[in-house]
């Protein structure tokens, strides 16, 4: 067992060197990121696309926020695509002056990519030059449409990526989700603003209608449940890498809720991880592999810990080193997303974060994926 512990420790230390370099690059990019001035010099029609499945509790708040934007209402159309909801999502959406499309009128339950199909149908019905997507459980700030579309309106970009902040409840698991998601969003901000690699969230994404059709939409990536964000971005960045921008500042950050329990959280993260084998960016794949195996080495030491005191000490030391390596970057990320209060659970959350990273990464590639009552892989 001592040989195994030494091997795992050496592997961890080697991976930690690369991980430290990576986080320093992310941190530098985050510090250099500045909010872009948002103007209303050019105002084309913007189509906001909202795929929704069983979102009766959230859709009204989502739509209310969109009707309170500081963007000319005559230049915005809102399209809700009801994805086979079994609740009152469609009825509630229809109470607002928006276009409601029933996905069931076009496709049946014989596809994996329901959300991609919903977005595609929404874009087909849209009239706007700019497509802006969000989720039905998100609430946008007043300046969201203006800030997210400004680089596109002024011909500086053909795609923009914005931030998403999870609003946590009082429970630990809710706060853990908000912390973990903020880290992912911080990496997104750093990676996209420096064009280090692709990363995006479909909850806050804008692009031209023309480029969507130029890359043939989701063709070629429509055999997987998730990826309406990253896989589309991958197709666009292959042609227009220098025309993708991250939009920083509080006006560009939408808010969403955490998952209600640990089981739902794991299902969500496994679904997100399921698209990994579709990534074509070798640098991103190397980064994901490094992070996965770094956590796997610590996870393995944690498993050995109850059986050997050396493994226990080594696991604790590795967790401490990992925490110190991450601290500076994560502190600044939480400050940017106005979630600094979550720093108090950062260290205690390390064991759970390591376990979840290994489990979600493994099951995302080899297990089944479920989303809103559907087994989609």
WOTASUL-V422919 format. One record per residue. N is the residue number from 0. OMEGA is omega in radians with two decimals (* if undefined). Layout:
n;omega
N;OMEGA
N;OMEGA
//
This chain:
n;omega
0;-3.13
1;3.11
2;3.12
3;3.13
4;3.12
5;3.13
6;3.12
7;-3.13
8;3.12
9;3.11
10;3.11
11;-3.09
12;3.09
13;3.14
14;-3.13
15;3.10
16;3.10
17;3.14
18;3.13
19;3.10
20;-3.13
21;-3.12
22;3.07
23;3.09
24;3.10
25;-3.09
26;3.12
27;3.14
28;3.13
29;3.14
30;-3.11
31;-3.09
32;3.14
33;3.09
34;3.10
35;3.07
36;-3.12
37;-3.11
38;3.06
39;-3.11
40;-3.13
41;-3.03
42;3.01
43;3.10
44;3.12
45;3.10
46;3.11
47;-3.07
48;-3.10
49;3.00
50;-3.06
51;3.04
52;3.12
53;-3.12
54;-3.11
55;-3.12
56;-3.00
57;-2.95
58;-3.12
59;3.12
60;3.10
61;-3.08
62;3.10
63;-3.14
64;-3.13
65;3.09
66;3.09
67;-3.10
68;3.07
69;-3.14
70;-3.09
71;-3.08
72;3.14
73;-3.12
74;-3.13
75;2.93
76;-3.09
77;-3.10
78;3.07
79;3.09
80;-3.12
81;-3.07
82;3.05
83;-3.14
84;3.08
85;3.08
86;-3.04
87;-3.11
88;-3.07
89;-3.12
90;-3.14
91;3.13
92;-3.11
93;3.09
94;3.10
95;3.10
96;-3.14
97;3.05
98;3.12
99;3.13
100;3.09
101;-3.14
102;-3.14
103;3.10
104;-3.07
105;-3.12
106;3.10
107;-3.04
108;-3.08
109;3.13
110;3.03
111;-2.94
112;-3.11
113;-3.08
114;3.10
115;3.12
116;3.11
117;3.12
118;3.13
119;3.12
120;3.09
121;3.13
122;3.09
123;-3.14
124;-3.06
125;3.09
126;-3.04
127;3.05
128;-3.13
129;3.08
130;3.13
131;-3.08
132;3.00
133;3.13
134;-3.06
135;3.11
136;3.14
137;3.06
138;-3.07
139;3.05
140;-3.02
141;-3.08
142;-3.00
143;-3.10
144;-3.14
145;-3.04
146;-3.08
147;-3.09
148;-3.05
149;3.14
150;3.11
151;-3.12
152;-3.11
153;3.01
154;3.07
155;-3.08
156;2.99
157;3.08
158;3.07
159;3.13
160;3.11
161;-3.09
162;3.08
163;-3.14
164;3.05
165;3.10
166;-3.05
167;3.00
168;-3.04
169;-3.06
170;-3.14
171;-3.08
172;3.08
173;3.12
174;3.11
175;3.11
176;-3.14
177;3.10
178;-3.11
179;-3.11
180;3.09
181;3.10
182;3.10
183;-3.14
184;3.07
185;3.08
186;3.09
187;-3.13
188;-3.11
189;-3.06
190;-3.08
191;-3.11
192;3.12
193;-3.06
194;3.09
195;3.06
196;-3.12
197;3.01
198;-3.08
199;3.03
200;3.13
201;3.09
202;-3.11
203;-2.99
204;3.08
205;3.10
206;3.13
207;3.07
208;-3.10
209;-3.09
210;3.08
211;3.14
212;3.13
213;3.13
214;3.13
215;3.04
216;-3.08
217;3.08
218;-3.14
219;3.10
220;-3.08
221;3.10
222;3.14
223;-2.98
224;-3.09
225;3.09
226;3.06
227;3.14
228;-3.05
229;-3.07
230;3.03
231;3.10
232;3.13
233;3.14
234;-3.12
235;-3.09
236;3.08
237;3.14
238;-2.99
239;-3.05
240;-3.09
241;-3.14
242;3.07
243;-3.09
244;2.95
245;-3.14
246;-3.11
247;-3.13
248;-3.04
249;-3.14
250;-3.06
251;-3.05
252;3.05
253;-3.13
254;3.08
255;-3.11
256;3.02
257;3.06
258;-3.01
259;-3.09
260;-3.08
261;-3.13
262;3.13
263;3.11
264;3.14
265;3.12
266;3.13
267;-3.09
268;3.08
269;3.11
270;3.10
271;-3.10
272;-3.05
273;-3.11
274;-3.03
275;-3.08
276;3.07
277;-3.13
278;3.14
279;3.14
280;-3.05
281;3.12
282;3.11
283;3.13
284;3.10
285;3.12
286;-3.14
287;3.12
288;3.14
289;-3.13
290;-3.14
291;-3.08
292;3.03
293;3.12
294;3.14
295;3.11
296;3.12
297;3.10
298;-3.14
299;3.10
300;3.09
301;3.11
302;-3.13
303;-3.01
304;-3.12
305;-3.04
306;-3.09
307;-3.07
308;3.10
309;3.08
310;3.12
311;-3.13
312;-3.13
313;3.12
314;3.13
315;3.13
316;3.12
317;3.10
318;3.13
319;3.13
320;3.11
321;-3.14
322;3.14
323;3.13
324;-3.05
325;-2.89
326;-3.02
327;-3.13
328;-3.07
329;3.09
330;-3.14
331;3.08
332;-3.13
333;3.07
334;-3.14
335;-3.11
336;3.12
337;3.14
338;-3.07
339;3.14
340;-3.11
341;3.13
342;-3.08
343;3.14
344;-3.07
345;-3.14
346;3.14
347;-3.09
348;-3.07
349;3.13
350;3.13
351;-3.14
352;3.12
353;-3.14
354;-3.10
355;3.13
356;-3.14
357;-3.09
358;-3.10
359;3.12
360;-3.13
361;-3.10
362;3.08
363;-3.13
364;-2.98
365;-3.08
366;3.09
367;-3.12
368;3.10
369;3.12
370;3.09
371;3.05
372;-3.13
373;2.92
374;-2.98
375;3.05
376;*
//
